[in-house]
Amino acid sequence: MYAQAVDHIEGGATAGDEVDVVDPRGQWLGRGLYSPGTAIPVRLYTRSKPQSINQTLIEQRINSAVKRRQVLGLPSLRTNAFRILNGEGDDFPGLVIDKYADTVVVQIATIGVKQRERMILDTIEQLLRPRCIVDRTSKRLAQSEKFEPNQGVVRGIAEPEGLTFRERAFEFNIPLELGQKTGYYLDQRTLRGRIEQMSNGRQVLDVFSYIGPFALAAARGGASRVTAVDSSLIALEVSAQVAARNDLSGKIEYDHNDAFEALKRAGRNGGYDIVICDPPKLAPSRSASERAQTFMRRLASAGCQAVAPGGTLVLCSCSAAIGLSELTRALALGGRDVNVVPRVIERWYQGPDHPVVAAFREGLYLSAVIAEISNVN
C-alpha cells in the first residue's frame, strides 16, 4: 500500500509491527507489516482476519511457493538453480529466496521481514534442507528500512567458495564476491533458451555479458562466432572458466571493453547477425526513469548500428520503471536516430519461477524485445 493511499495511522504502530488496514468506512481490508517513512509504508500479507503474520503463515507461504515451482518442473536434472519465493508474487512481500543446488540465498527488503528473520530461516532449513543459507540483502534497501543487513552465511557450513549449480544443463561455479543480485541472473533463463534456438550458423555479440550465459547459449546453439563483452575483467575470466567447464573452450571470444565502444566497432566492421544488450538495472526507482530511458535510447541506437542488415537486436530492461512500452519506445527512437526500422517480433519477460500477482504490475520488472533491424525503404 503506497504512502498516498494511507490517510492516517492510529494506535502508535512502530517499525515492523503488524497493522490492520481499514477503508474510510472502517471496514477491514487486510493485515500487513509497517515500514514508516517509506514509499510503501504497509505491505499486506493476509486478507484473513484470524491470520497473524507468524510462523504458521511463513511456513504456509514458503511451502506454497515450493509447490508452485514443482508444478513448473523445478528443480530438474537440467536445472537446480531457480527462485523459490518471489516477494509479492508468492504473497510474501519483502523477501526473495533463491536456490542454487544445495545453497539457499535470501534477500530481505523490509524491517518487518527482518524482525521475523529467525522464523524464516528456521522454515527454510526445515523445508529445503540446504547445506547453507547465505544472506545477500541489499545495503541500500536495508538502510532505507533502517536495519542492519547480514552479509554472508547465516546458517549452515562456513562460507562456500562460490555458487555451484546447473542451469539448462550448463554447469556453473561463480565466486560469491562476483555474483550479482542473489548471485546470478536467474530471471533470464527462458530468454537464454530462445537465444540458443536462434543462434545456429549466426554471428552473435553479447554486450554486458557478465559471466556469459547468453554467450554460452549461443555457442552451444551452433553460432559461427560468439563475442562476449564486459567491462569487468574478472567476469570475463570466470566466463572463460565456465565455458571450459562446459566443453566450449575456443567457441567464445572475450572482449574486455566498454559496451558502447564494442557496439560502435561492430558496426564499423559490418555488424553481427544477433546483438544482445542486457544492461544492469538502470532505474532503481521511478524518479530515475527519465535518465534511464535516455540511456536506453542511446543503447538501442548503438545496438541497431551493430546489427548486420536484416539481423536481430535483443534489448532488455530489468527495471520496473522501464517496462515493455518504455523499452519499445526507446527502441523506436533509437532506431530512428540511426535511420533504421526496428520491427519487434517477440516480447519476453522474467521466467515463470518469478511469478507476478496480476494486481501488482510493478512485479513485472524484467522485459525484453527481439527485433529485426531493417534499413529504411
N, C-alpha and C positions, 0 to 999 in steps of 0.2 A: 504494500500500500504506500503510494508516494506521498511526500510531505504535504502537497497541496490538497490532498484528499482528506487530511486529518483536521477536523475543526478544533478540537481541544482534547486534553488528556486529564483524566480525573484519578485521584487515589494515590498520587505520589509514586508512580512507577519509576524504577531505576533501570539502568542499562542491563539488558539480558533477561529482564522479568517476563513472565507470561502475562499477556494482556488480552482482555476481551475487546472485540471491536463491535460496535453497535452503530446502527444508522441514525439519522436525525430524529426518528420516532422512537428510538430506544430499543428497536428490535435487534436481537443478537445475530451477528453475521459470521463470526468465527473467532478463533484464538490464535495468537501469534507471539512472536518474541520482539521485544522493544529494543531499538537501536537509536537512542536520542541524538539529535544533531546531525542526522544523515539524510540523504535524499530519499531513502526508503526507511522511515522510522519504524514500520511494523511489517514483518513478513508473516503471512498466515500459514499455519501448519495443519489446522483441522477445522472442519465445519460441524463437527460432532461435539455438542456441548458437554457431554460427560467426559470427553477425552482430554487428558492433560498431556503436555509435551514432556514425556517421561521415558523411562527405559522401555516400557511396552511399546510406545509409539515408535521409538527409534528402531527397535527390533522389527516391527511390522514394516516400516518403510524400507529398511535395508534388505529385508528378506523379499519383499515385493520387487525391488529393483533387481536383485539377483535372478529371480524367476523370469523377469522381463527379458533379461539377456539370454537366459537359457532358451526361451522361445526363438530368439534370433540365432541360436546355434553357437553361442559363446559361453565358455571357451570351446575351442575345437582343436583338432590335431594341427591345423594350419595356423591358427591364431589364438594365442593365450595372453594377449595384451589388449585391454579394452576398458571402457568406462563402466564401472559398476553402478555408480549413482551420480546423476547429473542435476544436482540442485533442484530448482523448481520443477524441472522435467520429471523428477521422481518424487515430487511432493515433499522435498526436504531442502528448502532454501538455505543458502549459506554454506553448503557442504558439497564437495566433489570427492569421489572415491574412484581411483583408477587402479587396475590390477595389472601388474607386469609379471606374469608367471607366478612365482611364489612370493613376490614382494607387492605390498599394497601401499599406495601413495595417497595421502589425504591433503586437501586444501580447505581451510576454514576461513569464511569470509565475514562472519558476524560475531559480535560479542556474546550473543545468546547461545550460538553453537559452541563457541569456545568454552563457555561455562559448563556445557554438557559433554565436554571432550572425553572424560573418563568413560562415561556410559557408551559413547560412540565407539571408542577403541575396544572396550570390552565386547561389544556386539560384533565388531569386525573380527576379533580373534575367535569368537565362538562360531560364527557362520562361515568364515573364509579360511581359517586356519593358516594364515600366512607365516612365512619364515620370519618376516619382519614388517613393521609398519613405519613408513617414512613420512614426515610432515614437510610439505613444501608450500606452506602458506605464504601468500604474498605479503611482504613487509608493508607495501603501500596500503593494501586493504586493511591489514591489522592496525596500522597507525590511524586510519580513518575511523575505525571502530573502537580505538583506544584500548587495545590489548596487545600483549607481547607475544609474538608468534614463536612456536618451537621451530627448530631447524634440525633436520636430520632424523635419525632413528629414534622413535618414541616407544616402540615395543619390539621385543624380539632380539635377534642377534646383533652384534656390533655392525657398524656402518659397512654395507656392502661396497665392493669396488665400483660397481655400476649396475645398471639395469640390464638383465639378460632375458630376452623374450623372443617370441615368434610373431610375425605379422604376415599373413598370406604366404606362409612357408619360408619367408625370409628370416634368417637368424640375425638378431641384433645384440650388440653389447655397447651400452652408452655410459660413459663416466657420469656420475651424478652431477659433478660440477659443470658439465657441459649442457645438461638437459634443460629443455625449455618447458614452460607450463609445469605439468607434473613429472616431466622427464622426456616427453616425446609428443609429437602431434598426432594423437590417436584419431582425431576427428576427420582426417583426410584419407582414411583407409579406402573408402569406396571410390573416391576420385583417382587415387593411385591405381586401383584396379582398372579403371577406364583408360588411363594413360597407357597402361601395359597393353591393352587390347588395340590401341590406336597406333602403336609405335613401329610395327613390323616394317622394315625397309626404309624407315624415315630418319631424318636427322633431327635430334631433339636437344634443345637448350633449356636447362633448368637453372634459373637465377633465384637468389635467396635459397639456395639448395639445402642449407643446414647440413645434416649428415647424409643427404642424398636419397631419401626414399623414393622421390619421383624419378630420379636418375636411375636408381636400381630397377624400378618397374619398367622403364623404357628399355633398359639394357636386356632384361630378361624377356621383354616382349619382342626382341629381334630388331631393335633400331640399328641402322647402319652406322650411326655416330651419336654419341651422347656426351654433352659437355655440362659439367656441374660447376656453378659459380657461387662463391660465397666470400664475404669479407673476413670471415674467421678462418685462419689457417688451421687451428685446432679442429674445427668442424670438418674441414676437408680431409685432414689426416684420419680422423675417425671414420669418415665416409669411405676412404680407401680401404681401411681395415675391414669395414662391414662388407664392402664389395668382395674382398679376398675371402672372407668367411663364407660367402655365398657363391664362390667359384665364378666371379665376374671380374676378376683382375684383368686389366687391359681393355675392358669394354667401356670404361668411362674416362674421359679427360677431365682433369681438375684445374680450375682457373681461380686463383686467389685474387679477387678483383672486386671493384665496386660494380653493383648490378647495372647501373646506367651506362657505365663505360663498356661493360661487356655487351650490352644490347646495341650500343652505337657501333661497336666494332663488328658485331654480327651483321648488322645492316649494311655496312660498307663492303662486307665480304660476300654478299649475295643472300644472306639470311638462312634460317633453319626452317624445316617443314613444320615443326612444333616448337613453340616457345612457351614455357611455363613461368609465370610470375606470381609467386605466392609470398608476399612480403609479411614481415611480422606485424603484430597488432598496431594499427595506426591511430585509432581513436578510442582511448580508454573510457571516454565519456562523450556525450553528445555535444558538449561545449567545444570539443576538439574536432568535430566532424568537418567543419568548413576547410580547415587546414589539411585534414586527411583526404578530402575529396580533391583538393588541388594536387596533392601528391599523386593520388590515384590516376588523375587525368594525365599527368606527366608520364607516369609509368605505362599507362595504356598507349600513349603516343610512342614512347621508346620501344615498347613491346611490338607494336604494329610494324615499326620500321625494321625490326629484327626478324620478321617473318618473311620467308620467301613468297613470291606471288602465288596466291591460291592456297597458302599454308594456314596453319591454325595457331591461334593465341589462346592460352588458358590463363585467365585473370581471376585472382582470388582475393577475398577480403575476410578477415577473421574478426571484424569489429561490427557489433550490432548497429552502430551509428552509420555504417556504410553497408546497407542491405542490398538486396538484388537490384532495386530500382536505382539507387545511387551508383552502384557498381556499373550497371548498364549505361547510365548517363555518362559516367566518366569514360567508359569505352567509346561511346558515340562521339563525345567531344574530342577525345584523344585521337581517334581515327580521322576526324575532320581536320584536326591540326596538321596532320601529315598527308592529307589528301588521299585517304583510303577509305573503303567501306567495310566496317566490321559487321558481320552477319552472325548473330547468335544462333547456334544450332543445338546447344544443350545447356541446361542450368542445373547446378549441383548445390547441395547443402551438406551440413555436417552429417556424419554417419548415423545409422539407426540406434547405436548404443548411446547417442546423445539426444534423447527424446525431448520434445518441446510441448508443453501444455498449450493447446490452441489459444487460450485466452491470454497467454503471456508471450507476445510476439518478440519481446526483447531476447527471449531464449534462443531464437533463431539467429545466432551471431555469426555463422560462417556461411558464405555464399561464394559461388564461382560460376563463371561463364566460359564455355568453349565456343570460340568464334572463328569463322572463316574470314580471312582478310583478303579483300579483293581491291584491285585498282578501280578508281573512279572511271566510269564509262564516258 
